[in-house]
Amino acid sequence: MVQQLQPENISKVDIIYPDSDGQPMADNTKQFRWIVTIKENLEILFASRNDVFVAGDLLWYPLQGDNKVRQAPDVLVVFGRPKGDRGSYQQWQENNIPVQVVFEILSPGNTLKEMAKKLKFYEHYGVEEYYIYDPDKIDFTGYLRSGESLEVIEEISNWVSPLLGIRFDLTPNTLEIYYPDRRKFLSSVEIDALRQQEFQRAEQEFQRAEQESQRAEQECQQKEEALQQLEAEQQRYQELLARLQAKGINPNSF
C-alpha cells in the first residue's frame, strides 16, 4: 500500500528555494570592490579551517517550508559548517546552524526601511555580529548580540570582532581592517602587487646567493691553484735536492 503524504509534507517537498533573488550583487564598482575584498580576506583568514564557511551574496533561508523568508548578506560567515559550493544556505540542511557574522556594504540605492528590515531579520534569526559600512559616507556601524537582540557597538573604531578576531579602524578617509596578526586586509590587486614584490625580493636574494656561491667557488679555485703551484714548487725542490745529493753535494753545507 502506498503511503499518502500529508498536505504539509507535500508542500515542503514541492517548495523550490531559488538560488537568486533577482537582485544584483552590487550597485556600483566601489560596493562590489568592498564586498569582494572582505569576502576574499576572510577566506584567506580561515583557509586552514575546514569548519568555517564564508560566502558573498548568498541567499540564506532560515526556515524549511518558507522560501519567502530569506536574505542575501553581502558577506556571511558560518562557524561549524564545512567549506564547499552551495546554491543557497538552507539552514535546516546545515545542522540548523544559523549565519553568525554578516557584512553589508551600503550603496546609494539602500533605503532606511530596507536596512531596518535586514537588522530585524538578522536579529531574529540568530546573527551574532552584524557590520554595516557605507564607503561613500565613510560610516561604519556594528551590532553585537546581547540576549535576543543586536545592540549597537558604541566604540567601533579599533573594535576587535569576538568571533573573527579581526580589527576595524575607521579613519577619516576609509575603513581599514586588520588580521589578528596585524596584516591589513588588501584588495586582490594589492595582494598581487605584494606577491610581485615578494617574488622580486626572492629573485634578488637568489641572485645574491648565486653571486656569493660563484665568488666562493672562485676563491676555492684560486686556493686550489695556489696549493697546486706550491706542491709543484716543492716537487721541483725535492728533485733538485735529489740531483745534488746524487752528485755528492750536500746543500746543507753551504
Wavefront OBJ file of the C-alpha trace (Angstrom):
o trace
v 0.000 0.000 0.000
v 1.413 3.387 -0.986
v 1.722 5.767 1.952
v -0.091 9.028 1.382
v 1.841 12.199 2.052
v 0.257 14.671 4.421
v -0.553 18.050 2.850
v 2.097 19.849 4.851
v 4.719 17.335 3.677
v 3.631 17.722 0.098
v 4.066 21.480 0.326
v 7.577 21.133 1.753
v 8.619 18.676 -0.956
v 7.285 20.900 -3.714
v 8.801 24.142 -2.464
v 11.676 25.498 -4.536
v 14.326 27.619 -2.885
v 15.763 29.821 -5.663
v 19.487 30.457 -5.747
v 18.899 34.067 -6.797
v 16.565 36.801 -5.658
v 16.948 38.678 -8.927
v 18.871 41.490 -7.265
v 22.386 42.494 -8.398
v 25.297 41.652 -6.123
v 26.325 45.311 -6.083
v 25.056 48.618 -7.422
v 28.457 50.059 -8.272
v 32.145 49.241 -8.529
v 33.019 50.630 -5.094
v 30.435 48.478 -3.336
v 31.478 45.413 -5.327
v 35.160 46.002 -4.522
v 34.450 46.169 -0.804
v 32.303 43.026 -0.863
v 34.998 41.055 -2.699
v 37.808 42.411 -0.514
v 36.102 41.470 2.747
v 34.936 38.094 1.488
v 38.291 37.080 -0.015
v 40.306 38.205 3.008
v 38.013 36.254 5.318
v 38.526 33.221 3.062
v 42.283 33.702 3.476
v 41.936 34.177 7.239
v 40.107 30.862 7.655
v 41.781 28.933 4.823
v 43.271 26.405 7.259
v 39.947 25.731 8.987
v 37.579 23.331 7.287
v 34.740 24.176 9.665
v 34.313 27.823 8.639
v 32.097 28.679 5.671
v 32.467 32.110 4.057
v 30.304 33.349 1.193
v 29.270 36.506 -0.612
v 25.799 37.428 -1.854
v 24.405 34.002 -0.942
v 20.721 33.585 -0.149
v 20.092 32.398 3.398
v 16.871 30.507 4.054
v 16.456 30.028 7.821
v 13.109 28.206 7.712
v 12.257 24.974 5.933
v 8.995 25.266 4.096
v 9.154 29.036 3.621
v 11.057 30.381 0.627
v 9.864 33.938 1.238
v 11.825 34.350 4.472
v 15.338 34.968 3.210
v 18.187 37.432 2.973
v 21.319 37.592 0.842
v 24.032 39.209 3.006
v 26.864 40.833 1.090
v 29.246 38.660 3.126
v 28.392 35.948 5.614
v 30.408 33.687 7.906
v 29.249 30.451 9.499
v 31.293 28.589 12.098
v 30.716 24.863 12.388
v 29.909 24.212 8.728
v 32.262 22.812 6.064
v 33.583 24.760 3.127
v 32.136 23.987 -0.275
v 29.899 25.288 -3.027
v 26.232 25.945 -2.322
v 23.404 27.417 -4.345
v 21.962 28.866 -1.152
v 22.377 28.422 2.596
v 19.392 26.331 3.655
v 19.762 26.282 7.407
v 17.852 23.037 8.061
v 20.371 21.233 5.829
v 23.290 22.743 7.768
v 22.598 21.157 11.181
v 20.289 24.127 11.742
v 23.336 26.347 12.367
v 22.486 29.986 11.608
v 24.728 32.526 9.960
v 26.793 34.109 12.743
v 28.548 37.093 11.128
v 27.150 39.374 8.435
v 28.612 42.302 6.492
v 26.528 44.711 4.448
v 28.146 47.307 2.172
v 25.790 50.205 1.503
v 25.145 51.803 -1.860
v 23.053 54.878 -2.718
v 20.189 52.515 -3.533
v 19.841 51.173 0.008
v 16.942 52.701 1.958
v 16.489 53.115 5.707
v 13.422 50.883 5.526
v 15.391 48.155 3.777
v 18.244 48.300 6.300
v 15.828 48.288 9.238
v 14.195 45.172 7.785
v 17.594 43.485 7.432
v 18.533 44.337 11.010
v 15.262 42.853 12.249
v 15.851 39.697 10.165
v 19.431 39.182 11.386
v 18.405 39.862 14.962
v 15.525 37.401 14.824
v 17.391 34.558 13.116
v 20.484 34.387 15.295
v 23.250 36.542 13.806
v 25.894 37.236 16.465
v 27.746 40.110 14.770
v 26.426 42.478 12.124
v 28.569 45.134 10.411
v 27.435 47.858 8.004
v 29.831 50.033 6.013
v 28.945 52.995 3.821
v 32.042 53.659 1.644
v 30.603 56.923 0.322
v 29.980 58.478 3.721
v 32.890 56.633 5.435
v 30.395 55.466 8.033
v 30.804 52.162 9.871
v 28.305 50.630 12.290
v 28.491 47.380 14.190
v 25.987 45.329 16.172
v 26.718 42.636 18.739
v 24.235 40.129 20.081
v 23.063 40.618 23.630
v 20.454 38.045 24.554
v 17.672 38.169 21.993
v 18.712 41.457 20.410
v 21.541 43.022 18.424
v 22.950 46.034 20.274
v 24.927 48.854 18.664
v 28.667 48.771 19.362
v 29.274 52.227 20.809
v 33.071 52.360 20.333
v 33.516 50.855 16.874
v 36.932 52.293 15.957
v 39.654 49.769 16.801
v 36.912 47.277 17.613
v 38.007 43.628 17.519
v 35.420 41.116 16.346
v 34.909 38.471 19.068
v 34.253 35.730 16.516
v 36.574 36.719 13.674
v 39.449 38.212 15.664
v 39.865 40.982 13.070
v 40.217 44.661 13.985
v 38.385 47.601 12.418
v 39.946 51.058 12.219
v 37.749 53.840 10.876
v 39.925 56.655 9.515
v 38.747 59.979 8.006
v 39.266 58.518 4.518
v 38.309 54.856 4.718
v 37.699 51.747 6.781
v 40.789 49.674 7.443
v 40.516 46.053 8.537
v 43.371 44.068 10.051
v 44.067 40.375 10.539
v 44.764 39.146 14.083
v 48.493 39.249 13.198
v 48.103 42.956 12.248
v 48.325 42.461 8.493
v 45.935 44.715 6.613
v 43.026 43.473 4.506
v 44.066 44.114 0.905
v 42.312 44.047 -2.433
v 43.232 41.373 -4.969
v 45.265 43.947 -6.907
v 47.179 44.941 -3.758
v 47.740 41.282 -2.853
v 49.110 40.623 -6.341
v 51.400 43.666 -6.081
v 52.737 42.334 -2.781
v 53.199 38.903 -4.361
v 55.179 40.504 -7.185
v 57.319 42.403 -4.678
v 57.965 39.212 -2.723
v 58.833 37.389 -5.935
v 61.249 40.127 -6.977
v 62.783 40.171 -3.497
v 63.189 36.398 -3.577
v 64.685 36.627 -7.066
v 67.170 39.241 -5.874
v 68.058 37.107 -2.865
v 68.570 34.136 -5.154
v 70.810 36.172 -7.461
v 72.824 37.424 -4.475
v 73.166 33.861 -3.216
v 74.271 32.758 -6.703
v 76.851 35.545 -6.825
v 78.131 34.604 -3.357
v 78.319 30.977 -4.424
v 80.235 31.884 -7.577
v 82.593 34.123 -5.580
v 83.182 31.372 -3.043
v 83.767 28.899 -5.882
v 86.284 31.259 -7.499
v 88.106 31.727 -4.196
v 88.167 27.970 -3.702
v 89.533 27.513 -7.209
v 92.200 30.169 -6.619
v 93.235 28.438 -3.394
v 93.318 25.115 -5.190
v 95.542 26.597 -7.922
v 97.835 28.171 -5.309
v 98.097 24.831 -3.497
v 98.871 23.029 -6.732
v 101.547 25.619 -7.516
v 103.047 25.184 -4.048
v 103.057 21.420 -4.461
v 104.766 21.807 -7.847
v 107.448 24.048 -6.278
v 108.005 21.518 -3.522
v 108.290 18.752 -6.120
v 110.883 20.736 -8.081
v 112.816 21.422 -4.861
v 112.833 17.724 -3.983
v 114.022 16.815 -7.490
v 116.808 19.409 -7.334
v 117.837 18.205 -3.895
v 117.973 14.640 -5.143
v 120.189 15.591 -8.095
v 122.595 17.482 -5.851
v 122.825 14.578 -3.428
v 123.458 12.213 -6.363
v 126.482 14.332 -7.269
v 127.747 14.191 -3.705
v 126.763 17.748 -2.940
v 125.175 18.428 0.421
v 123.021 21.579 0.175
v 123.144 21.969 3.960
v 126.882 22.526 3.791
v 126.524 25.848 2.004
l 1 2 3 4 5 6 7 8 9 10 11 12 13 14 15 16 17 18 19 20 21 22 23 24 25 26 27 28 29 30 31 32 33 34 35 36 37 38 39 40 41 42 43 44 45 46 47 48 49 50 51 52 53 54 55 56 57 58 59 60 61 62 63 64 65 66 67 68 69 70 71 72 73 74 75 76 77 78 79 80 81 82 83 84 85 86 87 88 89 90 91 92 93 94 95 96 97 98 99 100 101 102 103 104 105 106 107 108 109 110 111 112 113 114 115 116 117 118 119 120 121 122 123 124 125 126 127 128 129 130 131 132 133 134 135 136 137 138 139 140 141 142 143 144 145 146 147 148 149 150 151 152 153 154 155 156 157 158 159 160 161 162 163 164 165 166 167 168 169 170 171 172 173 174 175 176 177 178 179 180 181 182 183 184 185 186 187 188 189 190 191 192 193 194 195 196 197 198 199 200 201 202 203 204 205 206 207 208 209 210 211 212 213 214 215 216 217 218 219 220 221 222 223 224 225 226 227 228 229 230 231 232 233 234 235 236 237 238 239 240 241 242 243 244 245 246 247 248 249 250 251 252 253 254
